[in-house]
Amino acid sequence: MKNTFKIFLVLLVGALSPLLATAGEEHPALGGYCPVAYFKADHPLMGSAEFASVYEGKTYYLVNEGAKEMFEKNPSKYLPEYDGYCAYGMTKGKKFPVDPTVYAIVDGKLYLNKNAEVGEIFGKDTKNYIKTADKKWAELM
């Protein structure tokens, strides 16, 4: 009985491993938007699995080989603050998911927000919200 169970597990893992290997590609970071495009194209652009890059366990889609090279050379330059959580939400110490099309670049850093309404609020006092969010982020880490 024990050997039958072990054989079953080995077969199951073998059958599932191709699916597990591509699981990260189904849900790329930033919803598939290219982190480099925010800075170089001045607006979000959808990346491609063809130019995927993995950094700290997350898969990022880039728009082309040049963007992929830039990202891989210095990923932290292009990644959003607060690990991609809502910047305004972070002022409350909360980790909210974001709409990757609602963003601000301030002092060379990318900030994402939950939705357009929250993005407008964040835009009204950005510098102070960033100060508060930075403090809250440090407390959470």
N, C-alpha and C positions, 0 to 999 in steps of 0.2 A: 504494500500500500504506500509506504513512504517513498519507494523508488518511483512508483507511478506518478505521485505528486511532483517529485523533483523533475521528472521527464516533462510533465505538463508545464511546469514553470519555465523550463529551458525553452520549450517550443513557443510558449506564449511570449516570452521576452524576445526571442528571435523574430517572431512575426510582427511584434510592435516596434522594434528598434528603428526601422525605416521611418515610421510615423513620428517617433520621438525625436529623431535627428532633425526633422524639418519643422517641428512644432513652433520654434521661435520665428520661423519665416512667415507663419500664418498671422502672427500678431507682432509686427515690427514696432519698435519704439517710435514715438512721435506719430503714431498712426500711419506710418509709412512716409511721412514727410521728410525731406532731406534737411538735416541740420545745417549744412553749409549754405543752402539756398537762402536761408533767412538773412545771411550776411552778404552773400555775393550777388543774389538776384533781387535783393530788397523786398522779397515776399516769399511765402512758403510755396514750395513746389513738391509735388509728389515724387518720391524716389522710386527706384526699381530694384527688385530682388536680384537682378543681374549685377548690380553694383552694391551688394550688401556688405556690411562690415560689422563685426561683433566687437563690442567694447564693454568690459565689465559685465558680461553675461547678457547684454541686450543687443539685439540685431537692429542696425540702422540701415535704411535704404538711402542710397545717394543717387543723384540724378545722372551722373556720368563718371567715367574713370578719373577725370581730373578732380572732381569733388571728393571721390573716394580717397584719392591720394592726399588731398588737403586734410580730410578728416582723420585719416590714419596717422598723419604726421603730428597732429596736435588735437586730439579729440576734445579735450577740455575747453578749447577755444570756442567750440561750436555747440556744446551741450547746454541745455537750458539749466537755469538755476533751480535749486530745490529738487533736484533729481527729476525734473519735469512736472512736478506738481504745481497746482495753481498758485501763482505768486500772491494774489490777494488773499486766498485762503490761508496761506502760510502766515499772514499777519495775525490770524486768529489761532495759529498753531495747529491748523488742520491740513490734512493731505487730501485735496480734492483732485479728481481727474480733470483733464483740460480739453479744450478744443484747440488743436494745434494751429488753427488759422487765426486765433486771437492771441496776439503777441505784442511785445514791445522790446526794442533793443535799447538799452540804457548803458552808457559807458562801456560799450563793447560786450555786454552780456545779454543773453536771451532770457526773457521772462514770458511765460505762458500763463493764460488765464482760462477759467472754466467756461465762460461764454462771453458774448459781446457786451452784455450789460455789466458784468464784473470787470471786463477789460476797460470799459469807460470809467468805472469807479477808480480802478487802479491808475488810470491815466490822469486823474484829477490832482493827485498828490503823490506821484510816483516815487520821488526821492524819499519821502518820509515812510511810505509803505515798504520800500525796499529796506530801509533801516530796521523797521519793526520785524519784517519777515526774516531778515538775516539773524536777528536775535532769537526769534522763535525756532528757526531752523537749527541753530547751534544748540538750543536746549533739547531738541528732538534727537539730535545725533549723539 
